[in-house]
Amino acid sequence: MNQTGSITSELRTNFMRIVFSHPSHNSMPSHLLAELVEHIEAAGRNDAVKSILLRSAGDGTFCAGANLDELLAIQDEESGREFFMGFANVILAMRRCPKPIVVAVQGKAIGGGVGIAAAADYCLGCRASEIKLSELAIAIGPFVILPALTRKMGVAAAGELCLDTEWHDAKWAREKGLYQRVYAGPEELFREARLVARKLASYSSGAATRLKRSLWEGTEDWPQLLAERAGITGQLILQDDAKAALAKFKQKK
């Protein structure tokens, strides 16, 4: 695996498979997040692509969230806002993409990884697909991904996930609406995800695009909202309690 991580796109039977990878539990540093946005936008513009399957490499962790070293290096509000806009830009790209996006979550999802799952048009998991939001424990909050979470799971479930900072299993995530289906393991999950993407690709592109637009009604203010949320988090990460919490977390790694 590339030590700086990678994004690959492969055109299958009328759907684009996009795979992201990073040696640190498929975490997403800023350059990978920006590259992922480019891949999603390119697939959205490609007339040969009728749907998108987004997943990460391997059969372990789906996504460990943001890059810790980059987080620790933030020194001012503007760089903090830019950092937290990384996952915001991915969510916004998924929202405005005219093609339905299937996300396959084969393992644990943390922080921004949960945000990617929530921004999917159709999300599949397996028994290992536990989710966790630990941001409050490091004196910030999952402000950027929260709109996607509440849209998909509702305020009550999103609030529980944000406030208790504990692991929640795939069954809970399925019951709360994050996952549409849950499979036994990664092999079955990836096979079924391909079938779903292929099935979506067989439908009318015009109808699918209009349906997606309808399903995302009420999110027109998200570009401004997510930018504001990134600014809030960029301010909080500079506070002494956040710096102290991050230092302790770094020592445990």
N, C-alpha and C positions, 0 to 999 in steps of 0.2 A: 504494500500500500504506500502511495506517495506520502512522504513525511509532512508535506504542507497541505495534504488533502487534495481532492479532485472532484469534479463534476463531469459526468458523461451523459450524453444523449444518444439514443439509438431508436431509429424509426422501425417499428414492428408492423403488424397488420393494421394499418391506419391509425395506430396510436404511437405516441412517443414515450419511451421509457427513459426517465431521468433518474440517475443514481448519484447520490453524494456520499463521500467517504472521507474519513479523517482517522489517523491512527489513535487519537485520544478519544475513544468511545464515540466516534462520529460527531464530535463537537463541531461547532461552526464558527470559525474565526471570520473577521469582517470580509476578507477577500473572497472566501467561499460563499458567503451570503450574497455578495454583489454578483458573483458568477452565477449563482443559482437563479437570481432574478433575470439575468440575461438568457439563460436556457429556457426559462418559463416563457419569457416574452417571445423568443425565437420560435418556440413551438406554437404559440398562439397565432403568430403571423403565417405559419406554414400551412398552405391549403391542403397538403397531403395528410396533415395531422387532424384527426377528428376527436381525439381524447388524449389525456396525459396520465401516465402512471408514475408517481413519484415515490421513491423509496430510498433507503440507505444501503450501504454495502454490508455484506456479512449476515450472520444470523444471531448476532449479539445485540448490543445497545442500538436502538433506533437513532437517538440523538441526545447527547449529553448537554445540549444547550450552548450557551455562549462560551467563548474562550476565556478562561480564567486569567491568563497572563495579560491579555488585553484589558480585561476589567480592572486589574490591579494597577495598570499603567495610566489610567485616566487621571488627569491633573486639573482639568477645568471643565466648566459647564458645557462649552461648545463641543469639546471632544467627547464628553459624556453623552450629549444628545446624538451626535453622529454615530457613536457606538451602538446605542439602543435603537437607532433607526435601522440597523442591519436586519433584524427579524421583522420590523415593521414593513420594510420594503418588500420582503418576501411575501408577507401576508397580503400586502396591497397588490403585488403582481399576481398572486393566485386569485384574488378577488376580481381583478379586471380582465384576466385571461378569458377569451370567449369560448374556450374549450373546457368541458368538464374535467376536473382533476380528481383522480383516485389516489389516495395515499395509503401505503401498506406499512404498518407499524409492527415490526417483527420482534422488538424488545423494548427495554425501558426507554421512556421519554421523559426528559427533564426540562423545565423552563421553556425556552423557545421551541424545543422539540414538540412540546404539547401544543404550542401555538400553531405549528405547521399542521399537526393533526386536526386541530380545530378549524383551520382555514380550508380544509379539503371539502370538495363537493360530496365525496363519498369516501369514508375512512374505514379501513379494515384492520383488525388486530389479531393477536393470538394470545394464548394463555400467559406468555411471558411479557406482554405489553403493559406493564405497570406504568403509572404516571405519577409525577411529583412536581410540585411547585415549592421551592425552598427559598424564594426571594425574600419573604418577610423575615426569615431567620437570619438574613444578612442585612437587615435594616433598610431594605428597599421594598419593592413590590412588583408583581407581574403586570404593570400598568399597560404596557404596549400590547400584550397578547390578550388582555382582559376582554376587549370588545368581541374578539373572535370566540372566546370561551363562553361568554354570556349569550351570544347569538346561537351557539350550537348546543349548550348544556342548560341554559337558564341561569338566573342570578343565584338561586339557592345552591346548586351544585358547584358553580364556579366559585362562590364564596367559601364553601366548605374546602375546596381544593386549595384556594389561596391562603386561608386562615390557619388550617391545621398543619400545613407544611409536611404532611406525612405521605407515605406511599399509598396509592389506591390501585387495586388490582383491575385486570381487564374486565372482569364481570361488572364491577362498579361502573367503569367507564362506558361499557355497553348499555347498562341500565340508564345512565344519565344522558345518553345520546351522542357521546363522542365517537364511539365505534358503531358502525351499522351492523357488523358481524364480527364474531371472534372465533378463530380456528384453533386447532390443537397445537400446531407448531409452525415455524417459518416456512417449511416446504409446502404445506397445504395452503398457507396464507398467500405465498407468492403465486402459486398456481391459480388460486381463485381470484386474486387481484388482476392477473393477466386476463382472465375470462371476463371480469367485470369491465375492464378497460376496452377489451375487444367488443363486447356487447354495446357499450356506449358509442363506440366508433361506428357501429352499424346503423345508428339512427341518423335522422336528418340533422345536418349541421346547423341549418337555420333554426330549426325547432329547439335543438339543444342549447344554442346560444341565447335564444329568447327566454327559455325556461331558466337558465342560469341567471340571467339578468333579473328575472322576476324573484327568484329565490334569494337574491342578494339585495332586494329592495330595502331601503332604510339605512344603507351603509354609505350613502353618497358623501357624507361628511368625514369618512374615515381618513382620507389623506391629511386633513388638518388635525383631526382628533388624535391619530397615532403620533403625529409630530409633536403635539402638545404633551402627550404621555411620555414620549422619549425625553423631552425636556425636563419633565418632573423627575424621572428616574436619574437623569444626568446630574441633577442637583443633589438628590438624595445620596448618590454613591460617593459624593465628596464629603459627607458628614463624618465626624469622628467615629460614631458608633458603627457605621458601615465599613470604614477602613479597618477598625478593630475586628469586626466579625469576619471580614475577608481574610485578614492575616491569620486568624485561627483556622479558618477553612483551608487555607493554603498549607498550613502545617500538618493537617490531617491527610492531605493528598499524598 
